[in-house]
Amino acid sequence: MARGLLTVQDVLQTGITPSYTQATVDGTSFPNVGLAILIHIKNTSGASSVVTFQTPGKAKGETITVRTVTVPATTGDKMVSFFPPDVFNQNDGTVYVDFSTYAAGVTVAAFLIRE
């Protein structure tokens, strides 16, 4: 199985009906256009999930620590933002997201906040 690619959904002034993707063992990615991306992770499974946002960028030649967030079991709900491209983007312009728990009930969506 390959890493899945999330579709970034435009958040409009009139509102949207969001679409979520099931987390998988191979992780997911999303195209990163900058700081206006918001990632929403929901967890209704029986185990918490540590979500890792890979950081292939370097600062002054040093590896940058990856960003992780823990989404609690059963009623977990986390929103994460601020993905500077020079820190988070892979060579193809996407951000890689990995999940420690990918059971049914761990879902993710990407949103672009427009003015």
Backbone as a chain_set.jsonl record, in Angstrom:
{"seq": "MARGLLTVQDVLQTGITPSYTQATVDGTSFPNVGLAILIHIKNTSGASSVVTFQTPGKAKGETITVRTVTVPATTGDKMVSFFPPDVFNQNDGTVYVDFSTYAAGVTVAAFLIRE", "coords": {"N": [[0.849, -1.173, 0.0], [0.489, 2.298, -0.613], [1.522, 5.587, 0.482], [-1.169, 7.71, 1.21], [-2.792, 10.468, -0.486], [-4.073, 13.43, 0.623], [-6.867, 15.425, -0.297], [-6.847, 18.853, -0.365], [-9.194, 20.85, 1.112], [-11.068, 23.669, 0.258], [-12.014, 26.182, 2.471], [-14.845, 27.948, 2.536], [-16.531, 31.161, 2.685], [-19.221, 30.707, 2.811], [-19.335, 28.275, 3.975], [-18.546, 24.724, 4.281], [-19.064, 21.21, 3.636], [-17.213, 19.018, 5.26], [-14.869, 16.463, 4.22], [-13.509, 13.4, 5.247], [-10.608, 11.276, 5.554], [-9.662, 7.904, 6.027], [-7.101, 6.988, 8.295], [-4.027, 5.303, 7.512], [-1.691, 2.522, 7.616], [0.521, 3.203, 6.068], [0.57, 5.924, 6.199], [-0.188, 9.359, 5.287], [-0.318, 12.167, 3.028], [-0.19, 15.684, 2.24], [-0.659, 18.342, -0.12], [1.329, 21.185, 0.32], [0.775, 24.489, 0.578], [1.548, 26.473, 2.175], [1.177, 28.562, 5.091], [-1.562, 28.618, 5.582], [-2.843, 26.202, 5.829], [-4.864, 23.817, 7.482], [-4.993, 21.022, 9.508], [-7.182, 18.468, 10.447], [-7.738, 16.042, 12.797], [-9.554, 13.24, 13.75], [-10.53, 10.965, 16.28], [-12.133, 8.128, 16.995], [-11.547, 5.661, 17.781], [-10.508, 2.954, 20.0], [-7.979, 3.455, 20.999], [-5.373, 5.768, 21.753], [-3.744, 7.993, 19.412], [-0.622, 8.798, 18.146], [0.316, 11.373, 16.156], [2.491, 12.125, 13.599], [4.22, 14.696, 12.039], [6.337, 14.852, 9.512], [9.612, 16.336, 9.224], [11.617, 17.252, 6.917], [13.254, 19.407, 6.442], [16.08, 21.573, 7.216], [17.747, 23.507, 9.751], [20.164, 25.816, 9.761], [21.864, 23.782, 8.96], [21.257, 21.746, 10.721], [19.223, 18.982, 11.74], [15.71, 19.261, 12.0], [13.503, 18.902, 14.681], [10.849, 16.555, 14.571], [7.312, 17.223, 14.417], [4.892, 16.264, 16.714], [1.613, 15.238, 17.665], [-0.712, 14.165, 20.089], [-3.615, 12.342, 19.777], [-6.348, 11.788, 21.658], [-7.95, 8.682, 22.676], [-11.194, 7.459, 21.658], [-12.843, 9.97, 21.971], [-11.209, 11.777, 20.77], [-9.942, 14.744, 19.25], [-8.247, 16.803, 17.24], [-6.794, 19.797, 15.97], [-4.402, 21.024, 13.739], [-1.995, 23.361, 12.673], [0.078, 25.639, 10.759], [2.509, 25.139, 8.844], [5.361, 25.71, 7.716], [6.755, 25.734, 4.501], [9.575, 25.381, 4.04], [10.39, 23.904, 6.179], [8.646, 21.674, 6.486], [7.993, 20.579, 3.951], [8.303, 17.885, 1.649], [10.402, 16.769, -1.117], [8.572, 16.737, -3.204], [6.752, 18.714, -2.601], [4.838, 18.11, -0.727], [3.535, 17.409, 2.595], [4.425, 14.907, 4.865], [2.482, 12.723, 6.822], [2.215, 10.683, 9.608], [0.761, 7.95, 11.456], [0.397, 6.522, 14.671], [-1.626, 4.888, 15.443], [-3.92, 3.39, 13.403], [-6.383, 2.388, 13.23], [-9.833, 1.643, 12.438], [-11.752, 4.518, 12.67], [-9.875, 6.475, 13.11], [-9.457, 9.364, 11.545], [-8.681, 11.838, 9.017], [-8.423, 15.182, 7.743], [-7.713, 17.819, 5.413], [-7.537, 21.331, 5.218], [-7.808, 24.443, 3.503], [-7.555, 27.657, 4.497], [-9.127, 30.431, 3.438], [-9.073, 33.962, 2.746]], "CA": [[0.0, 0.0, 0.0], [1.283, 3.52, -0.703], [1.077, 6.76, 1.254], [-2.322, 8.354, 0.587], [-2.713, 11.909, -0.694], [-5.305, 14.132, 0.981], [-7.302, 16.575, -1.078], [-7.007, 20.024, 0.489], [-10.53, 21.387, 0.894], [-11.196, 25.111, 0.461], [-13.046, 26.621, 3.405], [-15.477, 29.114, 1.938], [-17.321, 31.986, 3.61], [-20.55, 30.118, 2.902], [-19.209, 27.005, 4.68], [-18.355, 23.503, 3.499], [-19.295, 19.938, 4.287], [-15.889, 18.414, 5.153], [-14.689, 15.055, 3.891], [-12.392, 12.848, 6.009], [-9.963, 10.081, 5.01], [-9.203, 6.94, 7.024], [-5.655, 6.861, 8.479], [-3.524, 3.991, 7.111], [-0.364, 2.144, 8.094], [1.537, 3.877, 5.26], [0.476, 7.362, 6.392], [-0.819, 10.168, 4.26], [0.399, 13.411, 2.747], [-1.041, 16.724, 1.666], [0.104, 19.4, -0.774], [1.477, 22.291, 1.254], [0.915, 25.791, -0.067], [2.015, 27.441, 3.161], [0.71, 28.65, 6.47], [-3.015, 28.647, 5.705], [-3.365, 24.834, 5.87], [-5.304, 23.319, 8.778], [-5.225, 19.573, 9.513], [-8.112, 18.055, 11.498], [-7.677, 14.6, 13.046], [-10.59, 12.771, 14.668], [-10.239, 9.605, 16.729], [-13.2, 7.464, 17.736], [-11.087, 4.301, 18.073], [-10.269, 2.677, 21.413], [-6.587, 3.715, 21.374], [-4.887, 7.081, 21.344], [-2.88, 7.953, 18.241], [0.39, 9.843, 18.02], [0.383, 11.772, 14.758], [3.795, 12.717, 13.353], [4.394, 15.495, 10.832], [7.766, 14.758, 9.235], [10.3, 17.596, 8.96], [12.865, 16.992, 6.202], [14.051, 20.631, 6.349], [17.17, 21.753, 8.166], [17.987, 24.874, 10.21], [21.611, 25.986, 9.928], [22.49, 22.48, 8.769], [20.826, 20.785, 11.741], [17.916, 18.36, 11.567], [14.637, 19.872, 12.786], [12.704, 17.905, 15.387], [9.525, 16.344, 14.002], [6.185, 17.674, 15.239], [3.93, 15.21, 17.029], [0.463, 15.555, 18.504], [-1.42, 12.965, 20.529], [-5.069, 12.446, 19.661], [-6.861, 10.825, 22.631], [-8.878, 7.636, 22.243], [-12.647, 7.541, 21.767], [-13.424, 11.276, 21.633], [-10.098, 12.649, 20.407], [-10.224, 15.703, 18.198], [-7.151, 17.778, 17.234], [-6.553, 20.603, 14.781], [-2.998, 21.412, 13.7], [-1.731, 24.289, 11.588], [1.394, 26.266, 10.657], [3.438, 24.225, 8.187], [6.255, 26.425, 6.804], [7.25, 24.805, 3.481], [11.007, 25.084, 4.144], [10.569, 22.967, 7.287], [7.812, 20.476, 6.401], [7.768, 20.019, 2.615], [9.153, 16.912, 0.991], [10.831, 17.246, -2.439], [7.421, 16.869, -4.112], [5.875, 19.792, -2.138], [3.831, 17.621, 0.208], [3.915, 17.124, 3.981], [4.133, 13.527, 5.238], [1.825, 12.566, 8.109], [2.194, 9.276, 10.017], [-0.133, 7.679, 12.573], [0.757, 5.341, 15.455], [-2.835, 4.068, 15.431], [-4.633, 3.62, 12.143], [-7.595, 1.574, 13.297], [-11.063, 2.318, 12.023], [-12.1, 5.572, 13.613], [-8.883, 7.55, 13.042], [-9.644, 9.996, 10.245], [-7.955, 13.097, 8.866], [-8.818, 16.041, 6.629], [-6.878, 19.011, 5.23], [-8.319, 22.487, 4.812], [-7.131, 25.683, 3.166], [-8.337, 28.777, 4.997], [-9.002, 31.585, 2.528], [-9.569, 35.231, 3.296]], "C": [[0.899, 1.242, 0.0], [0.699, 4.611, 0.181], [-0.068, 7.428, 0.508], [-2.113, 9.855, 0.459], [-4.064, 12.532, -0.367], [-5.606, 15.226, -0.031], [-7.491, 17.722, -0.102], [-8.324, 20.695, 0.116], [-10.552, 22.888, 1.201], [-12.328, 25.411, 1.431], [-13.586, 27.941, 2.885], [-16.257, 29.904, 2.978], [-18.718, 31.422, 3.804], [-20.544, 28.774, 3.624], [-18.994, 25.842, 3.726], [-18.821, 22.306, 4.318], [-17.985, 19.167, 4.162], [-15.938, 16.93, 4.849], [-13.432, 14.554, 4.591], [-11.91, 11.546, 5.375], [-9.484, 9.205, 6.161], [-7.675, 6.93, 7.088], [-5.227, 5.446, 8.095], [-2.121, 3.763, 7.651], [0.74, 2.877, 7.334], [1.5, 5.393, 5.409], [-0.224, 8.047, 5.233], [0.067, 11.376, 3.997], [-0.611, 14.428, 2.244], [-0.161, 17.757, 0.985], [0.132, 20.632, 0.133], [1.741, 23.596, 0.511], [1.334, 26.863, 0.935], [1.241, 27.417, 4.453], [-0.791, 28.562, 6.65], [-3.646, 27.252, 5.704], [-3.71, 24.462, 7.309], [-5.572, 21.828, 8.625], [-6.124, 19.242, 10.7], [-8.07, 16.542, 11.598], [-8.747, 14.257, 14.066], [-10.283, 11.32, 15.025], [-11.397, 9.081, 17.559], [-12.821, 6.023, 18.052], [-10.816, 4.158, 19.568], [-8.849, 2.931, 21.868], [-6.192, 5.121, 20.935], [-3.955, 6.918, 20.15], [-1.9, 9.116, 18.292], [0.536, 10.123, 16.528], [1.687, 12.553, 14.573], [3.795, 13.44, 12.021], [5.896, 15.541, 10.567], [8.353, 16.112, 8.849], [11.625, 17.322, 8.253], [13.772, 18.218, 6.101], [15.15, 20.663, 7.396], [17.27, 23.231, 8.536], [19.471, 24.986, 10.527], [22.33, 24.645, 9.873], [22.073, 21.402, 9.748], [19.436, 20.251, 11.438], [16.909, 19.019, 12.503], [13.805, 18.758, 13.416], [11.317, 17.792, 14.756], [8.468, 16.873, 14.968], [5.267, 16.483, 15.465], [2.799, 15.799, 17.857], [-0.203, 14.243, 18.878], [-2.914, 13.232, 20.473], [-5.648, 11.369, 20.584], [-7.834, 9.813, 22.013], [-10.32, 8.083, 22.421], [-13.249, 8.885, 21.355], [-12.349, 12.275, 21.212], [-10.402, 13.51, 19.193], [-9.117, 16.751, 18.253], [-7.111, 18.505, 15.897], [-5.121, 21.106, 14.863], [-2.788, 22.305, 12.488], [-0.287, 24.752, 11.661], [2.426, 25.254, 10.159], [4.338, 24.991, 7.215], [6.868, 25.456, 5.797], [8.729, 24.441, 3.619], [11.323, 24.114, 5.277], [9.878, 21.632, 7.005], [7.739, 19.833, 5.019], [8.81, 18.981, 2.217], [9.55, 17.478, -0.375], [9.666, 17.474, -3.398], [6.428, 17.944, -3.662], [4.775, 19.351, -1.195], [4.418, 17.481, 1.606], [3.506, 15.689, 4.265], [3.578, 13.487, 6.659], [1.743, 11.072, 8.413], [1.373, 9.123, 11.29], [0.339, 6.449, 13.334], [-0.418, 4.376, 15.555], [-3.599, 4.402, 14.165], [-5.852, 2.721, 12.056], [-8.776, 2.364, 12.757], [-11.415, 3.341, 13.088], [-11.071, 6.68, 13.686], [-8.959, 8.128, 11.635], [-8.974, 11.36, 10.229], [-8.488, 13.861, 7.66], [-7.893, 17.252, 6.604], [-7.739, 20.141, 4.676], [-7.405, 23.654, 4.485], [-8.055, 26.821, 3.587], [-8.092, 29.965, 4.074], [-9.566, 32.826, 3.191], [-10.926, 35.559, 2.738]], "O": [[1.984, 1.205, 0.58], [-0.467, 4.56, 0.572], [0.039, 7.687, -0.69], [-1.341, 10.444, 1.214], [-5.074, 12.21, -0.992], [-4.697, 15.871, -0.554], [-8.215, 17.585, 0.884], [-8.546, 21.06, -1.039], [-10.11, 23.32, 2.265], [-13.457, 24.956, 1.245], [-12.86, 28.932, 2.805], [-16.603, 29.374, 4.034], [-19.334, 31.634, 4.848], [-21.601, 28.192, 3.865], [-19.228, 25.955, 2.522], [-18.952, 22.386, 5.54], [-17.659, 18.7, 3.07], [-16.904, 16.237, 5.17], [-12.395, 15.214, 4.537], [-12.678, 10.815, 4.75], [-8.961, 9.71, 7.155], [-7.018, 6.871, 6.049], [-5.97, 4.491, 8.323], [-1.45, 4.699, 8.089], [1.796, 3.148, 7.905], [2.318, 6.086, 4.804], [-0.769, 7.408, 4.334], [1.079, 11.575, 4.669], [-1.733, 14.085, 1.872], [0.949, 18.029, 1.442], [-0.9, 21.065, 0.646], [2.792, 23.778, -0.103], [1.46, 28.034, 0.576], [0.713, 26.382, 4.861], [-1.259, 28.442, 7.782], [-4.866, 27.134, 5.589], [-2.952, 24.75, 8.236], [-6.295, 21.414, 7.719], [-5.867, 19.677, 11.822], [-8.329, 15.837, 10.623], [-8.846, 14.894, 15.115], [-9.833, 10.545, 14.181], [-11.621, 9.528, 18.684], [-13.649, 5.247, 18.53], [-10.889, 5.136, 20.313], [-8.525, 2.652, 23.022], [-6.618, 5.602, 19.885], [-3.436, 5.828, 19.906], [-2.294, 10.27, 18.461], [0.84, 9.227, 15.741], [1.954, 13.515, 15.293], [3.418, 12.872, 10.996], [6.641, 16.189, 11.302], [7.681, 16.933, 8.225], [12.654, 17.173, 8.913], [14.935, 18.092, 5.717], [15.147, 19.877, 8.343], [16.923, 24.102, 7.738], [19.972, 24.335, 11.444], [23.271, 24.394, 10.627], [22.497, 20.254, 9.617], [18.576, 20.978, 10.94], [17.22, 19.3, 13.661], [13.45, 17.787, 12.748], [10.686, 18.802, 14.443], [8.697, 16.96, 16.174], [4.906, 15.779, 14.522], [2.995, 16.728, 18.64], [-0.252, 13.314, 18.071], [-3.414, 14.205, 21.037], [-5.467, 10.177, 20.335], [-8.447, 10.063, 20.976], [-10.623, 8.965, 23.224], [-14.096, 8.921, 20.463], [-12.56, 13.485, 21.291], [-11.036, 13.065, 18.237], [-9.049, 17.517, 19.215], [-7.358, 17.921, 14.842], [-4.672, 21.558, 15.916], [-3.328, 22.047, 11.412], [0.475, 24.312, 12.522], [3.118, 24.605, 10.945], [4.112, 24.936, 6.006], [7.447, 24.447, 6.2], [9.104, 23.301, 3.343], [12.421, 23.559, 5.323], [10.454, 20.574, 7.255], [7.448, 18.641, 4.923], [10.012, 19.161, 2.412], [9.086, 18.553, -0.753], [9.757, 18.305, -4.302], [5.367, 18.084, -4.27], [3.872, 20.13, -0.889], [5.635, 17.438, 1.782], [2.386, 15.285, 3.953], [4.112, 14.115, 7.573], [1.266, 10.289, 7.592], [1.294, 10.044, 12.104], [0.653, 5.431, 12.717], [-0.221, 3.174, 15.734], [-3.888, 5.567, 13.892], [-6.296, 2.343, 10.972], [-8.724, 3.588, 12.636], [-11.374, 3.041, 14.281], [-11.348, 7.732, 14.263], [-8.581, 7.478, 10.66], [-8.729, 11.963, 11.275], [-8.943, 13.267, 6.683], [-7.358, 17.661, 7.635], [-8.562, 19.934, 3.784], [-6.359, 23.833, 5.109], [-9.182, 26.939, 3.104], [-6.964, 30.441, 3.953], [-10.419, 32.752, 4.076], [-11.504, 36.589, 3.085]]}, "num_chains": 1, "name": "protein.A"}
